[in-house]
Structure formats: structure tokens, C-alpha cells
Amino acid sequence: MYYTYILKSAVDGTKYIGHTADLKKRLGEHNKGQSKYTSTKNPFVLVWYCAFKTKEKAVSFEIYLKSSSGFAFANKRLI
């Protein structure tokens, strides 16, 4: 399984959207500062995720959520 996820920073409330095959491990990496973009904004809380059968679908949904219409959808319907 592959996951698309949304994290929220406990420091400043910013959101991060990503994808992974191991959600627990990836959340841990974000919170340990091992991700370049999120290293200054940790700790993070997982606010939403969705499982997909293929990596391609997870990546496609991540790209959609990062678009302007996907961002609006996520804020209105997912979080």
C-alpha cells in the first residue's frame, strides 16, 4: 500500500502534503528533522491520510492536493 498524507505543524500550523509506502516511518522522519522542508517546523501531527494500491495513484493524488483546486478541496473536505 502507498499513502498520501497531510501533516500539520504543531509550531506554526503550516501543512505539509506528501506520499510514502511506510506512513509510521515517514512521520517519524518528519518529527526527527530528517526531512529538509519540514525540519524547522516539527513536531508534526498527522491530520489526514489515504491508502492507494499503487504508487502512481498516491503520487497523482499528492500532486492534485498541491494544486490550487486540490488545496481548496483538502481544506474544505479533508481537514
PDB file with one MODEL, atoms N, CA, C and O in Angstrom:
MODEL        1
ATOM      1  N   MET A   1       0.833  -1.181   0.000  1.00  0.00           N
ATOM      2  CA  MET A   1       0.000   0.000   0.000  1.00  0.00           C
ATOM      3  C   MET A   1       0.883   1.252   0.000  1.00  0.00           C
ATOM      4  O   MET A   1       1.999   1.253   0.519  1.00  0.00           O
ATOM      5  N   TYR A   2       0.353   2.298  -0.590  1.00  0.00           N
ATOM      6  CA  TYR A   2       1.010   3.596  -0.631  1.00  0.00           C
ATOM      7  C   TYR A   2       0.045   4.625  -0.067  1.00  0.00           C
ATOM      8  O   TYR A   2      -1.170   4.490  -0.206  1.00  0.00           O
ATOM      9  N   TYR A   3       0.584   5.636   0.559  1.00  0.00           N
ATOM     10  CA  TYR A   3      -0.239   6.610   1.260  1.00  0.00           C
ATOM     11  C   TYR A   3       0.067   8.032   0.793  1.00  0.00           C
ATOM     12  O   TYR A   3       1.221   8.394   0.561  1.00  0.00           O
ATOM     13  N   THR A   4      -0.978   8.814   0.665  1.00  0.00           N
ATOM     14  CA  THR A   4      -0.862  10.252   0.529  1.00  0.00           C
ATOM     15  C   THR A   4      -1.322  10.815   1.868  1.00  0.00           C
ATOM     16  O   THR A   4      -2.335  10.378   2.414  1.00  0.00           O
ATOM     17  N   TYR A   5      -0.580  11.783   2.396  1.00  0.00           N
ATOM     18  CA  TYR A   5      -0.873  12.243   3.749  1.00  0.00           C
ATOM     19  C   TYR A   5      -0.754  13.760   3.864  1.00  0.00           C
ATOM     20  O   TYR A   5      -0.108  14.420   3.050  1.00  0.00           O
ATOM     21  N   ILE A   6      -1.394  14.284   4.894  1.00  0.00           N
ATOM     22  CA  ILE A   6      -1.290  15.701   5.232  1.00  0.00           C
ATOM     23  C   ILE A   6      -0.866  15.796   6.690  1.00  0.00           C
ATOM     24  O   ILE A   6      -1.480  15.204   7.578  1.00  0.00           O
ATOM     25  N   LEU A   7       0.200  16.556   6.911  1.00  0.00           N
ATOM     26  CA  LEU A   7       0.694  16.816   8.260  1.00  0.00           C
ATOM     27  C   LEU A   7       0.445  18.275   8.606  1.00  0.00           C
ATOM     28  O   LEU A   7       0.374  19.131   7.724  1.00  0.00           O
ATOM     29  N   LYS A   8       0.314  18.550   9.896  1.00  0.00           N
ATOM     30  CA  LYS A   8       0.173  19.925  10.363  1.00  0.00           C
ATOM     31  C   LYS A   8       1.221  20.178  11.432  1.00  0.00           C
ATOM     32  O   LYS A   8       1.373  19.390  12.366  1.00  0.00           O
ATOM     33  N   SER A   9       1.936  21.275  11.290  1.00  0.00           N
ATOM     34  CA  SER A   9       2.974  21.638  12.251  1.00  0.00           C
ATOM     35  C   SER A   9       2.344  22.104  13.554  1.00  0.00           C
ATOM     36  O   SER A   9       1.438  22.938  13.554  1.00  0.00           O
ATOM     37  N   ALA A  10       2.828  21.562  14.663  1.00  0.00           N
ATOM     38  CA  ALA A  10       2.364  21.998  15.973  1.00  0.00           C
ATOM     39  C   ALA A  10       2.986  23.345  16.344  1.00  0.00           C
ATOM     40  O   ALA A  10       2.531  23.998  17.283  1.00  0.00           O
ATOM     41  N   VAL A  11       4.017  23.762  15.617  1.00  0.00           N
ATOM     42  CA  VAL A  11       4.705  25.017  15.902  1.00  0.00           C
ATOM     43  C   VAL A  11       3.959  26.204  15.302  1.00  0.00           C
ATOM     44  O   VAL A  11       3.633  27.160  16.006  1.00  0.00           O
ATOM     45  N   ASP A  12       3.688  26.140  13.990  1.00  0.00           N
ATOM     46  CA  ASP A  12       3.078  27.306  13.335  1.00  0.00           C
ATOM     47  C   ASP A  12       1.825  26.986  12.512  1.00  0.00           C
ATOM     48  O   ASP A  12       1.281  27.869  11.850  1.00  0.00           O
ATOM     49  N   GLY A  13       1.368  25.739  12.550  1.00  0.00           N
ATOM     50  CA  GLY A  13       0.129  25.373  11.868  1.00  0.00           C
ATOM     51  C   GLY A  13       0.241  25.161  10.370  1.00  0.00           C
ATOM     52  O   GLY A  13      -0.766  24.901   9.710  1.00  0.00           O
ATOM     53  N   THR A  14       1.449  25.266   9.815  1.00  0.00           N
ATOM     54  CA  THR A  14       1.592  25.034   8.378  1.00  0.00           C
ATOM     55  C   THR A  14       1.330  23.570   8.057  1.00  0.00           C
ATOM     56  O   THR A  14       1.505  22.689   8.899  1.00  0.00           O
ATOM     57  N   LYS A  15       0.909  23.334   6.832  1.00  0.00           N
ATOM     58  CA  LYS A  15       0.588  21.971   6.399  1.00  0.00           C
ATOM     59  C   LYS A  15       1.628  21.468   5.414  1.00  0.00           C
ATOM     60  O   LYS A  15       2.221  22.242   4.663  1.00  0.00           O
ATOM     61  N   TYR A  16       1.838  20.167   5.430  1.00  0.00           N
ATOM     62  CA  TYR A  16       2.751  19.512   4.505  1.00  0.00           C
ATOM     63  C   TYR A  16       2.021  18.334   3.882  1.00  0.00           C
ATOM     64  O   TYR A  16       1.373  17.562   4.588  1.00  0.00           O
ATOM     65  N   ILE A  17       2.119  18.190   2.572  1.00  0.00           N
ATOM     66  CA  ILE A  17       1.476  17.087   1.845  1.00  0.00           C
ATOM     67  C   ILE A  17       2.572  16.230   1.239  1.00  0.00           C
ATOM     68  O   ILE A  17       3.512  16.749   0.637  1.00  0.00           O
ATOM     69  N   GLY A  18       2.453  14.916   1.399  1.00  0.00           N
ATOM     70  CA  GLY A  18       3.451  14.012   0.853  1.00  0.00           C
ATOM     71  C   GLY A  18       2.874  12.642   0.565  1.00  0.00           C
ATOM     72  O   GLY A  18       1.678  12.407   0.737  1.00  0.00           O
ATOM     73  N   HIS A  19       3.748  11.730   0.120  1.00  0.00           N
ATOM     74  CA  HIS A  19       3.344  10.337  -0.110  1.00  0.00           C
ATOM     75  C   HIS A  19       4.457   9.422   0.383  1.00  0.00           C
ATOM     76  O   HIS A  19       5.619   9.821   0.454  1.00  0.00           O
ATOM     77  N   THR A  20       4.087   8.192   0.721  1.00  0.00           N
ATOM     78  CA  THR A  20       5.047   7.228   1.244  1.00  0.00           C
ATOM     79  C   THR A  20       4.474   5.821   1.184  1.00  0.00           C
ATOM     80  O   THR A  20       3.270   5.634   1.011  1.00  0.00           O
ATOM     81  N   ALA A  21       5.346   4.843   1.329  1.00  0.00           N
ATOM     82  CA  ALA A  21       4.911   3.454   1.440  1.00  0.00           C
ATOM     83  C   ALA A  21       4.832   3.026   2.906  1.00  0.00           C
ATOM     84  O   ALA A  21       4.183   2.029   3.224  1.00  0.00           O
ATOM     85  N   ASP A  22       5.488   3.769   3.799  1.00  0.00           N
ATOM     86  CA  ASP A  22       5.501   3.441   5.230  1.00  0.00           C
ATOM     87  C   ASP A  22       5.161   4.705   6.028  1.00  0.00           C
ATOM     88  O   ASP A  22       6.035   5.516   6.334  1.00  0.00           O
ATOM     89  N   LEU A  23       3.903   4.850   6.349  1.00  0.00           N
ATOM     90  CA  LEU A  23       3.410   6.081   6.971  1.00  0.00           C
ATOM     91  C   LEU A  23       4.008   6.324   8.352  1.00  0.00           C
ATOM     92  O   LEU A  23       4.398   7.451   8.657  1.00  0.00           O
ATOM     93  N   LYS A  24       4.088   5.301   9.190  1.00  0.00           N
ATOM     94  CA  LYS A  24       4.653   5.467  10.537  1.00  0.00           C
ATOM     95  C   LYS A  24       6.114   5.916  10.482  1.00  0.00           C
ATOM     96  O   LYS A  24       6.528   6.831  11.194  1.00  0.00           O
ATOM     97  N   LYS A  25       6.876   5.253   9.622  1.00  0.00           N
ATOM     98  CA  LYS A  25       8.293   5.581   9.489  1.00  0.00           C
ATOM     99  C   LYS A  25       8.468   7.011   8.974  1.00  0.00           C
ATOM    100  O   LYS A  25       9.312   7.755   9.471  1.00  0.00           O
ATOM    101  N   ARG A  26       7.670   7.387   7.980  1.00  0.00           N
ATOM    102  CA  ARG A  26       7.795   8.711   7.382  1.00  0.00           C
ATOM    103  C   ARG A  26       7.424   9.816   8.381  1.00  0.00           C
ATOM    104  O   ARG A  26       8.088  10.851   8.431  1.00  0.00           O
ATOM    105  N   LEU A  27       6.387   9.603   9.160  1.00  0.00           N
ATOM    106  CA  LEU A  27       6.010  10.580  10.185  1.00  0.00           C
ATOM    107  C   LEU A  27       7.147  10.744  11.194  1.00  0.00           C
ATOM    108  O   LEU A  27       7.460  11.859  11.611  1.00  0.00           O
ATOM    109  N   GLY A  28       7.750   9.646  11.574  1.00  0.00           N
ATOM    110  CA  GLY A  28       8.898   9.690  12.481  1.00  0.00           C
ATOM    111  C   GLY A  28      10.058  10.481  11.899  1.00  0.00           C
ATOM    112  O   GLY A  28      10.706  11.250  12.609  1.00  0.00           O
ATOM    113  N   GLU A  29      10.322  10.296  10.606  1.00  0.00           N
ATOM    114  CA  GLU A  29      11.394  11.042   9.945  1.00  0.00           C
ATOM    115  C   GLU A  29      11.106  12.544   9.960  1.00  0.00           C
ATOM    116  O   GLU A  29      12.002  13.351  10.209  1.00  0.00           O
ATOM    117  N   HIS A  30       9.860  12.912   9.695  1.00  0.00           N
ATOM    118  CA  HIS A  30       9.493  14.331   9.743  1.00  0.00           C
ATOM    119  C   HIS A  30       9.711  14.893  11.149  1.00  0.00           C
ATOM    120  O   HIS A  30      10.259  15.985  11.305  1.00  0.00           O
ATOM    121  N   ASN A  31       9.292  14.163  12.148  1.00  0.00           N
ATOM    122  CA  ASN A  31       9.388  14.655  13.526  1.00  0.00           C
ATOM    123  C   ASN A  31      10.803  14.635  14.084  1.00  0.00           C
ATOM    124  O   ASN A  31      11.086  15.322  15.066  1.00  0.00           O
ATOM    125  N   LYS A  32      11.699  13.860  13.476  1.00  0.00           N
ATOM    126  CA  LYS A  32      13.106  13.843  13.899  1.00  0.00           C
ATOM    127  C   LYS A  32      13.942  14.871  13.131  1.00  0.00           C
ATOM    128  O   LYS A  32      15.144  14.994  13.363  1.00  0.00           O
ATOM    129  N   GLY A  33      13.301  15.606  12.218  1.00  0.00           N
ATOM    130  CA  GLY A  33      14.021  16.616  11.444  1.00  0.00           C
ATOM    131  C   GLY A  33      14.814  16.049  10.292  1.00  0.00           C
ATOM    132  O   GLY A  33      15.743  16.699   9.813  1.00  0.00           O
ATOM    133  N   GLN A  34      14.477  14.852   9.828  1.00  0.00           N
ATOM    134  CA  GLN A  34      15.218  14.202   8.747  1.00  0.00           C
ATOM    135  C   GLN A  34      14.698  14.553   7.358  1.00  0.00           C
ATOM    136  O   GLN A  34      15.210  14.048   6.358  1.00  0.00           O
ATOM    137  N   SER A  35      13.701  15.401   7.289  1.00  0.00           N
ATOM    138  CA  SER A  35      13.172  15.867   6.013  1.00  0.00           C
ATOM    139  C   SER A  35      13.546  17.339   5.872  1.00  0.00           C
ATOM    140  O   SER A  35      13.265  18.135   6.767  1.00  0.00           O
ATOM    141  N   LYS A  36      14.174  17.708   4.760  1.00  0.00           N
ATOM    142  CA  LYS A  36      14.704  19.056   4.583  1.00  0.00           C
ATOM    143  C   LYS A  36      13.633  20.136   4.771  1.00  0.00           C
ATOM    144  O   LYS A  36      13.847  21.095   5.512  1.00  0.00           O
ATOM    145  N   TYR A  37      12.501  19.988   4.115  1.00  0.00           N
ATOM    146  CA  TYR A  37      11.474  21.028   4.156  1.00  0.00           C
ATOM    147  C   TYR A  37      10.844  21.174   5.539  1.00  0.00           C
ATOM    148  O   TYR A  37      10.559  22.291   5.970  1.00  0.00           O
ATOM    149  N   THR A  38      10.627  20.079   6.227  1.00  0.00           N
ATOM    150  CA  THR A  38       9.896  20.131   7.496  1.00  0.00           C
ATOM    151  C   THR A  38      10.795  20.190   8.735  1.00  0.00           C
ATOM    152  O   THR A  38      10.287  20.243   9.855  1.00  0.00           O
ATOM    153  N   SER A  39      12.091  20.181   8.558  1.00  0.00           N
ATOM    154  CA  SER A  39      12.995  20.081   9.713  1.00  0.00           C
ATOM    155  C   SER A  39      12.884  21.254  10.680  1.00  0.00           C
ATOM    156  O   SER A  39      13.170  21.088  11.866  1.00  0.00           O
ATOM    157  N   THR A  40      12.481  22.420  10.218  1.00  0.00           N
ATOM    158  CA  THR A  40      12.401  23.579  11.107  1.00  0.00           C
ATOM    159  C   THR A  40      11.006  23.783  11.687  1.00  0.00           C
ATOM    160  O   THR A  40      10.797  24.696  12.487  1.00  0.00           O
ATOM    161  N   LYS A  41      10.050  22.945  11.294  1.00  0.00           N
ATOM    162  CA  LYS A  41       8.668  23.146  11.717  1.00  0.00           C
ATOM    163  C   LYS A  41       8.113  21.994  12.546  1.00  0.00           C
ATOM    164  O   LYS A  41       6.916  21.966  12.832  1.00  0.00           O
ATOM    165  N   ASN A  42       8.957  21.048  12.935  1.00  0.00           N
ATOM    166  CA  ASN A  42       8.469  19.904  13.701  1.00  0.00           C
ATOM    167  C   ASN A  42       8.259  20.297  15.162  1.00  0.00           C
ATOM    168  O   ASN A  42       8.894  21.243  15.627  1.00  0.00           O
ATOM    169  N   PRO A  43       7.409  19.617  15.887  1.00  0.00           N
ATOM    170  CA  PRO A  43       6.772  18.339  15.562  1.00  0.00           C
ATOM    171  C   PRO A  43       5.530  18.515  14.680  1.00  0.00           C
ATOM    172  O   PRO A  43       4.908  19.576  14.630  1.00  0.00           O
ATOM    173  N   PHE A  44       5.209  17.428  13.996  1.00  0.00           N
ATOM    174  CA  PHE A  44       4.042  17.389  13.128  1.00  0.00           C
ATOM    175  C   PHE A  44       3.017  16.393  13.651  1.00  0.00           C
ATOM    176  O   PHE A  44       3.352  15.411  14.314  1.00  0.00           O
ATOM    177  N   VAL A  45       1.758  16.678  13.332  1.00  0.00           N
ATOM    178  CA  VAL A  45       0.650  15.794  13.668  1.00  0.00           C
ATOM    179  C   VAL A  45       0.027  15.339  12.354  1.00  0.00           C
ATOM    180  O   VAL A  45      -0.206  16.150  11.457  1.00  0.00           O
ATOM    181  N   LEU A  46      -0.237  14.062  12.245  1.00  0.00           N
ATOM    182  CA  LEU A  46      -0.910  13.531  11.064  1.00  0.00           C
ATOM    183  C   LEU A  46      -2.387  13.916  11.144  1.00  0.00           C
ATOM    184  O   LEU A  46      -3.080  13.516  12.079  1.00  0.00           O
ATOM    185  N   VAL A  47      -2.870  14.687  10.171  1.00  0.00           N
ATOM    186  CA  VAL A  47      -4.266  15.127  10.211  1.00  0.00           C
ATOM    187  C   VAL A  47      -5.142  14.383   9.206  1.00  0.00           C
ATOM    188  O   VAL A  47      -6.363  14.350   9.356  1.00  0.00           O
ATOM    189  N   TRP A  48      -4.524  13.782   8.175  1.00  0.00           N
ATOM    190  CA  TRP A  48      -5.315  13.040   7.182  1.00  0.00           C
ATOM    191  C   TRP A  48      -4.383  12.148   6.375  1.00  0.00           C
ATOM    192  O   TRP A  48      -3.230  12.498   6.123  1.00  0.00           O
ATOM    193  N   TYR A  49      -4.905  10.974   5.968  1.00  0.00           N
ATOM    194  CA  TYR A  49      -4.176  10.122   5.030  1.00  0.00           C
ATOM    195  C   TYR A  49      -5.161   9.266   4.257  1.00  0.00           C
ATOM    196  O   TYR A  49      -6.300   9.063   4.679  1.00  0.00           O
ATOM    197  N   CYS A  50      -4.703   8.768   3.119  1.00  0.00           N
ATOM    198  CA  CYS A  50      -5.500   7.882   2.280  1.00  0.00           C
ATOM    199  C   CYS A  50      -4.579   6.819   1.706  1.00  0.00           C
ATOM    200  O   CYS A  50      -3.454   7.122   1.306  1.00  0.00           O
ATOM    201  N   ALA A  51      -5.047   5.575   1.661  1.00  0.00           N
ATOM    202  CA  ALA A  51      -4.249   4.461   1.140  1.00  0.00           C
ATOM    203  C   ALA A  51      -4.602   4.198  -0.321  1.00  0.00           C
ATOM    204  O   ALA A  51      -5.765   4.278  -0.718  1.00  0.00           O
ATOM    205  N   PHE A  52      -3.580   3.885  -1.113  1.00  0.00           N
ATOM    206  CA  PHE A  52      -3.734   3.563  -2.534  1.00  0.00           C
ATOM    207  C   PHE A  52      -3.013   2.258  -2.831  1.00  0.00           C
ATOM    208  O   PHE A  52      -2.036   1.915  -2.164  1.00  0.00           O
ATOM    209  N   LYS A  53      -3.491   1.539  -3.821  1.00  0.00           N
ATOM    210  CA  LYS A  53      -2.857   0.274  -4.196  1.00  0.00           C
ATOM    211  C   LYS A  53      -1.559   0.471  -4.959  1.00  0.00           C
ATOM    212  O   LYS A  53      -0.671  -0.380  -4.897  1.00  0.00           O
ATOM    213  N   THR A  54      -1.434   1.581  -5.677  1.00  0.00           N
ATOM    214  CA  THR A  54      -0.227   1.813  -6.468  1.00  0.00           C
ATOM    215  C   THR A  54       0.432   3.139  -6.089  1.00  0.00           C
ATOM    216  O   THR A  54      -0.229   4.078  -5.645  1.00  0.00           O
ATOM    217  N   LYS A  55       1.736   3.188  -6.275  1.00  0.00           N
ATOM    218  CA  LYS A  55       2.488   4.405  -6.008  1.00  0.00           C
ATOM    219  C   LYS A  55       2.035   5.522  -6.947  1.00  0.00           C
ATOM    220  O   LYS A  55       1.959   6.683  -6.545  1.00  0.00           O
ATOM    221  N   GLU A  56       1.740   5.173  -8.183  1.00  0.00           N
ATOM    222  CA  GLU A  56       1.333   6.169  -9.168  1.00  0.00           C
ATOM    223  C   GLU A  56       0.071   6.920  -8.725  1.00  0.00           C
ATOM    224  O   GLU A  56      -0.021   8.136  -8.897  1.00  0.00           O
ATOM    225  N   LYS A  57      -0.891   6.204  -8.160  1.00  0.00           N
ATOM    226  CA  LYS A  57      -2.130   6.840  -7.698  1.00  0.00           C
ATOM    227  C   LYS A  57      -1.861   7.747  -6.500  1.00  0.00           C
ATOM    228  O   LYS A  57      -2.423   8.838  -6.407  1.00  0.00           O
ATOM    229  N   ALA A  58      -1.007   7.301  -5.588  1.00  0.00           N
ATOM    230  CA  ALA A  58      -0.663   8.116  -4.416  1.00  0.00           C
ATOM    231  C   ALA A  58       0.045   9.398  -4.847  1.00  0.00           C
ATOM    232  O   ALA A  58      -0.252  10.475  -4.331  1.00  0.00           O
ATOM    233  N   VAL A  59       0.973   9.288  -5.783  1.00  0.00           N
ATOM    234  CA  VAL A  59       1.702  10.457  -6.275  1.00  0.00           C
ATOM    235  C   VAL A  59       0.754  11.397  -7.020  1.00  0.00           C
ATOM    236  O   VAL A  59       0.826  12.614  -6.852  1.00  0.00           O
ATOM    237  N   SER A  60      -0.121  10.842  -7.828  1.00  0.00           N
ATOM    238  CA  SER A  60      -1.083  11.665  -8.576  1.00  0.00           C
ATOM    239  C   SER A  60      -1.988  12.443  -7.630  1.00  0.00           C
ATOM    240  O   SER A  60      -2.265  13.620  -7.860  1.00  0.00           O
ATOM    241  N   PHE A  61      -2.451  11.790  -6.565  1.00  0.00           N
ATOM    242  CA  PHE A  61      -3.320  12.491  -5.616  1.00  0.00           C
ATOM    243  C   PHE A  61      -2.540  13.544  -4.838  1.00  0.00           C
ATOM    244  O   PHE A  61      -3.081  14.606  -4.529  1.00  0.00           O
ATOM    245  N   GLU A  62      -1.282  13.270  -4.516  1.00  0.00           N
ATOM    246  CA  GLU A  62      -0.435  14.274  -3.857  1.00  0.00           C
ATOM    247  C   GLU A  62      -0.292  15.507  -4.751  1.00  0.00           C
ATOM    248  O   GLU A  62      -0.427  16.637  -4.281  1.00  0.00           O
ATOM    249  N   ILE A  63      -0.023  15.292  -6.020  1.00  0.00           N
ATOM    250  CA  ILE A  63       0.114  16.408  -6.963  1.00  0.00           C
ATOM    251  C   ILE A  63      -1.187  17.200  -7.039  1.00  0.00           C
ATOM    252  O   ILE A  63      -1.170  18.431  -7.065  1.00  0.00           O
ATOM    253  N   TYR A  64      -2.311  16.495  -7.075  1.00  0.00           N
ATOM    254  CA  TYR A  64      -3.608  17.174  -7.097  1.00  0.00           C
ATOM    255  C   TYR A  64      -3.806  18.026  -5.847  1.00  0.00           C
ATOM    256  O   TYR A  64      -4.223  19.181  -5.942  1.00  0.00           O
ATOM    257  N   LEU A  65      -3.508  17.462  -4.672  1.00  0.00           N
ATOM    258  CA  LEU A  65      -3.700  18.208  -3.420  1.00  0.00           C
ATOM    259  C   LEU A  65      -2.811  19.449  -3.344  1.00  0.00           C
ATOM    260  O   LEU A  65      -3.145  20.413  -2.654  1.00  0.00           O
ATOM    261  N   LYS A  66      -1.685  19.426  -4.047  1.00  0.00           N
ATOM    262  CA  LYS A  66      -0.782  20.572  -4.061  1.00  0.00           C
ATOM    263  C   LYS A  66      -1.193  21.625  -5.090  1.00  0.00           C
ATOM    264  O   LYS A  66      -0.632  22.721  -5.107  1.00  0.00           O
ATOM    265  N   SER A  67      -2.162  21.308  -5.943  1.00  0.00           N
ATOM    266  CA  SER A  67      -2.666  22.289  -6.899  1.00  0.00           C
ATOM    267  C   SER A  67      -3.639  23.225  -6.191  1.00  0.00           C
ATOM    268  O   SER A  67      -4.063  22.950  -5.068  1.00  0.00           O
ATOM    269  N   SER A  68      -3.989  24.319  -6.838  1.00  0.00           N
ATOM    270  CA  SER A  68      -4.883  25.286  -6.186  1.00  0.00           C
ATOM    271  C   SER A  68      -6.261  24.691  -5.908  1.00  0.00           C
ATOM    272  O   SER A  68      -6.809  24.902  -4.826  1.00  0.00           O
ATOM    273  N   SER A  69      -6.830  23.957  -6.856  1.00  0.00           N
ATOM    274  CA  SER A  69      -8.143  23.359  -6.607  1.00  0.00           C
ATOM    275  C   SER A  69      -8.057  22.223  -5.592  1.00  0.00           C
ATOM    276  O   SER A  69      -8.975  22.035  -4.794  1.00  0.00           O
ATOM    277  N   GLY A  70      -6.968  21.469  -5.615  1.00  0.00           N
ATOM    278  CA  GLY A  70      -6.776  20.406  -4.635  1.00  0.00           C
ATOM    279  C   GLY A  70      -6.564  20.942  -3.241  1.00  0.00           C
ATOM    280  O   GLY A  70      -7.028  20.348  -2.268  1.00  0.00           O
ATOM    281  N   PHE A  71      -5.867  22.065  -3.129  1.00  0.00           N
ATOM    282  CA  PHE A  71      -5.647  22.704  -1.835  1.00  0.00           C
ATOM    283  C   PHE A  71      -6.980  23.153  -1.245  1.00  0.00           C
ATOM    284  O   PHE A  71      -7.237  22.963  -0.056  1.00  0.00           O
ATOM    285  N   ALA A  72      -7.820  23.747  -2.079  1.00  0.00           N
ATOM    286  CA  ALA A  72      -9.152  24.178  -1.615  1.00  0.00           C
ATOM    287  C   ALA A  72     -10.003  22.978  -1.209  1.00  0.00           C
ATOM    288  O   ALA A  72     -10.704  23.030  -0.198  1.00  0.00           O
ATOM    289  N   PHE A  73      -9.947  21.898  -1.991  1.00  0.00           N
ATOM    290  CA  PHE A  73     -10.685  20.679  -1.674  1.00  0.00           C
ATOM    291  C   PHE A  73     -10.237  20.119  -0.332  1.00  0.00           C
ATOM    292  O   PHE A  73     -11.068  19.771   0.508  1.00  0.00           O
ATOM    293  N   ALA A  74      -8.935  20.032  -0.129  1.00  0.00           N
ATOM    294  CA  ALA A  74      -8.395  19.486   1.121  1.00  0.00           C
ATOM    295  C   ALA A  74      -8.837  20.309   2.325  1.00  0.00           C
ATOM    296  O   ALA A  74      -9.234  19.753   3.349  1.00  0.00           O
ATOM    297  N   ASN A  75      -8.769  21.625   2.204  1.00  0.00           N
ATOM    298  CA  ASN A  75      -9.166  22.489   3.319  1.00  0.00           C
ATOM    299  C   ASN A  75     -10.648  22.430   3.614  1.00  0.00           C
ATOM    300  O   ASN A  75     -11.059  22.574   4.765  1.00  0.00           O
ATOM    301  N   LYS A  76     -11.462  22.219   2.579  1.00  0.00           N
ATOM    302  CA  LYS A  76     -12.915  22.189   2.779  1.00  0.00           C
ATOM    303  C   LYS A  76     -13.423  20.803   3.186  1.00  0.00           C
ATOM    304  O   LYS A  76     -14.335  20.695   4.006  1.00  0.00           O
ATOM    305  N   ARG A  77     -12.843  19.750   2.622  1.00  0.00           N
ATOM    306  CA  ARG A  77     -13.402  18.398   2.805  1.00  0.00           C
ATOM    307  C   ARG A  77     -12.564  17.433   3.642  1.00  0.00           C
ATOM    308  O   ARG A  77     -13.114  16.507   4.238  1.00  0.00           O
ATOM    309  N   LEU A  78     -11.257  17.629   3.698  1.00  0.00           N
ATOM    310  CA  LEU A  78     -10.410  16.623   4.338  1.00  0.00           C
ATOM    311  C   LEU A  78      -9.924  17.019   5.724  1.00  0.00           C
ATOM    312  O   LEU A  78      -9.786  16.164   6.599  1.00  0.00           O
ATOM    313  N   ILE A  79      -9.666  18.299   5.933  1.00  0.00           N
ATOM    314  CA  ILE A  79      -9.112  18.713   7.232  1.00  0.00           C
ATOM    315  C   ILE A  79      -9.905  19.851   7.836  1.00  0.00           C
ATOM    316  O   ILE A  79      -9.578  20.321   8.925  1.00  0.00           O
TER     317      ILE A  79
ENDMDL
END
